[in-house]
Amino acid sequence: MSTIRDVARIAGVSISTVSHVLNSTRPVEPDTRARVMAAIAETHYRQDALARALRRSRTDTIGLVVSDVSEPAFAGMIHGVERAATELDLGLLLASSGEGADREERAVQTLLNRRVDGLILARAVESHDELLEQLEKEKSPTVLLDRIHPGVALDQVGVDNRHAMRALVAHLLGQGHRRLALVAGDLRVATLKEREQGVRDAIEGWPAFPEVSVATLTGTDSAVLRTQLEDILRHDQVTAVIASSTPLAIIALDAMTAVGRRTPDDVAFATFDGFDQHPMFTPSLTTIRQPAMEIGETAVRLLHERMTGTESAPRIERLDATLELRDSTEKYRPPA
């Protein structure tokens, strides 16, 4: 295996010059840098990352723990984190908690043991508060992703769920809808709770508030949620169905199909997040689109500022979601 001495000998420079090229610790003349890089390629020299990290007291890596890598929104956030980390020349270690608190703690501890310079964490639904207390106490640079928890002394970034859902429901009420069904899911999840609150905000702020009702379906069992929605669609005069996430949208659409209620002919439909392949759906689906990649990139920016010594109070950044109105709501007309 080649060594840094081999690179220096072939390039005709000192070992310290090779080190400056590798670590960007001092300017090196372009011709000299080119000779060193050519010698590295010729010898297939590979720097010892662990030894380099020990010398520099940093690893140039960050860790990312997400609660569910299968969620389309998280996939976009992961992509954003990866892209921003690459631009900053940071390595990325990824782990999934699978919504389990114990698994989340093991993932975080593993990443910290690997001496990551910072951590981005999308908390599991049953995450233990003691984990955050540990991160705060150790002053490990940490950013919470997607699921905002007010009162936590860490930087956080997510979307303005409540405002986005309020805008959607206000639009539906303006179209004449008065009986709605919300497939809200597990309200222990901060984002889903905020979306449910946004629905209530819109209804309570509507001038004809007493005339409006919403059936809110909560829980974690997909089969139960589907059965509940089927029963409502069979026996209630619901004119609009809203799903709070992509997985919940699948449940809602399956239930509507099972009882023969079509959108937009029989019932309007809208979802948070939705599907990236929306042109493939007939009708096209009204969607609240959150800027998932930008959320991931923002998390890296906040983390990098902490890693480089920025001193400031913990920040919460909420990005705006976009309401994309399509046929599933726009082509439905409630009966007079």
N, C-alpha and C positions, 0 to 999 in steps of 0.2 A: 504494500500500500504506500502510495506516495506521501511525502511530508512537505511541510512548508519550506524546508531546506532545499528540497528538490526543485520546487517552484522558483525559489530565489536564485539557485544556481543556473537554471535554464534561462531565466529572464535577465540574468546578469545584474541583479540588484541585491540589496541587503534584505535580511529577513524582516526587519522593521518596515521596509518599504512595502513588502507584500502584505504585512499586517495592516498598514494604513489603507491599502487598496481594498482589502477584505472588509475592514470595519469602518471605512470612511472617517477615520480619526484625524486625518491631516490631508490637505490638498496634495495631489500627485500629478506631475506633468502628464499630459495626454499620451505622449509617445511611450513614456514609462508605464503608465497604466495599461496601455494596449499590449506591451510586451508581457506584463504580469498576467493579464487575462489570457493571452495566448498560451503561456506556460501552464496555467491552471487547466486549460482545455487539453493540452498535450499530455499532461501527467494524470488527468482525471482526479485531481486533488479535491478532497471533500473536507470542508472545515468541521472540526469537532464542535457541534452546536452546544453540547453540555459544558465543555470546558470554556467556550466563549461566553456562555451565560454566567458561569461562575466568576469569570474575570470582570464582567461588566455589571454584575448584580441585576441583570435583567435578561429575559429570554426572547423578547420581541415576539411574543405570542399572547393571544387572548383566548379566553374560554367562553363558549356559548352553550347554555343549557336551556332547552325549550321543553315545553310540557307535552307537545304532540307534533312530531315532525310530519305526520300525515295530513295535517290541516293545511289547505291551500294558502291561507293567510300567513302561516308560519313559514311555509316554503318561500314565499316572497320575502319575508323578513330575513331569513337565513341568507338568501341571495344578496340582499342589500348589505348585510353584515360582511359577507365574504368579499364583495366588491370594494367596500370602503376599507376593509383591512388590507386588501391587496394594494390599494393605492398608497397606504401608509407603510407598506413593506412589513406587515405584521402577519405572522402565522396564525391560523385559526384551528382550535380544537373544539369539536362539536359533540354534545351529548344530549340524550333525551331522557326525561324523567318518566315518560309514560303516564303522567298525572299522579305519580306516586311520591309521597313525601319522603319515604326512606330512600328510594332510588334517587331522588333529587339530591338529598344530602350526600349520598355516596358520590354522585357525579361531581358536585361542587368540591368535595374534599379531594377527589382524585385530581381535579384540575389545579387546585391550590397546591397539592403535593408536587405537581409538575412545574410549579413556580410560574404559572401564567402571570403576566403583568397586570391583567385586569379581567373582569368577569362580567358577562351580560347574562341576565337570568330572567326567563319567562316563568314565573312561579307556577308550580303544580297547584291543582285545586285544593289539595289538603296540605299544602306547604306549612311547615312549622315556623312560627314566629321566631323561635330560638335561632333559626338559621340566619335570619336577617340581623338579629342582635349580635351574632358572632361576627358577621361580615362588617357591621358597623364598629364593633369593638376592635377588630383587628385592623381597621382602616384599609381593608382591601378595596382598591378601586372597583366599584360595582355599579352597574346600571340595570334597573329593572325594565323589562321589555313587555309591551303590550298590555299587561294587566296592572293597572295603576292602583296603588295603595296609599292614599293620603296619610300623612303623618309619619311616614317612614323617612329616616334621615339618609336617603340615597337618591341619586339622580334617577329619573324615570322618563320613559317616552312611550307614547301610545297615540291612539286616535281619539277624537272627540265623539265618542259613541253616542252620548246622550243627545247632543245637538243634531247629529245626522239622523237618528231615528225620529226625533221630534219633527224634523223637516219632512220626512217621508209620510208620517201619519197626518200631519197638517195638510199635505197634498191630497191624501186619500179622503180626508174629511171634506176638503174643498170640492171634491168630485161628487160628494153626496153620500159616501159610505157612512153608515151609522152603527153597523154590527161587524166587529172585527174579531179575528182569531189570531193570537200571537203564539207561535211555537217558540217559547223562551228558553227551554232547556234547563241546564243546571245553574241556578242563580247564585251558587257559591262562587262561580267564575266571575271575576270583577267585570270583565267586558260584557258578559251577558246580562248581568245585573244593571249596568249602566244603560244598555239598550232597552231593557224593560222599563226603566225609569223614564227614558225618553218618550216611550209610548204613552205613559201616564201623564207626562208633562203636556203633551200635545192635546190629549183628551180633556184634561182639567183646564187647559187654557182656551178651549174652544167655546165660542159664545153660546152654542146650543148644547153645552156639556151634558145636561140631564138626558138628552136624547141618545147619547152615544154609549155603547157598551163594548167591552173587549173580554173575550174568553182567553185567559192566559194559561198555557199548558207548560208545566215545569217538571223537572226530574231528569234522571240520567238513563232511564230504560227506553231505548228506541221503540221497542214493540208497544210499550204502554202509551207512549206519546202518540204513536200512529193510531192506535185504537181509539184514544180519546178524541183525536181530531176527526177520525171517521165518524164517530158518534155525533159530534157537533155538526159536521157537514150534513149528516142525514136528518137531524132534528131541529136545527137552528137556521134562521134566515141570515147566516153569515154571508156578507158580500165581498169580503177581502181577507186573505190569509197572508200573514207576515212571518217569515222565518228569521231567527236571529243569527244564523251562521250557515255555512255551506252544508255541513252534515245535517242540520235541522231542515234545510231546504229539501234535501233528498227525502227525508221522512214526510214532509208536508206534501210534496208532489206525489209520492207513492199513495198517501192517504186519499188525495183528491182523485187519483186515477181509480182507486179501489171502489169509491162510491159513485163514480161516474160524473164527478163535477169537473168540467173542463175550464181551463183558463185560456183566453179571457171571456169566453161565451157565458159561463155560469158563475164564475168567481174571479175576482182580481187576485193577483199574487205578486209579492215582492220579497226580496231577501237581502240580508246583510252579507257581504263578501261575494256570494254567487259563484259563477263558474267562468274561468278564463275563456272557455270555448263558447261564449254566449251566442255567437252567430249561428251555431249549430242547432240551437233550440228554436222550436216553433210552437208557440209564439216566442219572440225574444223576451227575456225576463228583466223586469225592473230590478235594479240592484243598487245597493249602497256600496260603493267601491272605496276601500281604504288604501292609502298609498303605502303598501306593505314594504316595498323596497326602500322607500324614503325613510320609513320608520327604522329599519335596520341600519341604514347609513347614519341616521341621526344618533342612534345608540352608540355607534362606534365613535362618532365625533365627541359626544359627551364623555365617553370612557377615556378617549385619548387625552382630552383636556385634564382629566383627573390624574392620569398616568404621568403627565408631564408637569404636574405640580400646581395646577390651577386651584387657588383657594377661593371658595365662594360657598354660599348656602346651597343646600340640595335644590335641584331644579326639577320641575315637571314640565315636559314639553308635550303638548297635544297637537297633532296634525289634523287638518281638515279632511273629512271624507267627501266623496262626490256622489250625489244622487243622480243615477242614470235612469231616466224614465224610458220605458220600452213598452212593447205591445201588451204585456201581461197585465198592466194597469191602465194603459192609455186607450186600449180598445174596448174596455169594459164600461158599460153605462148602467149604474144602479137603477132599478125600477123607480118610477116617480112615486 
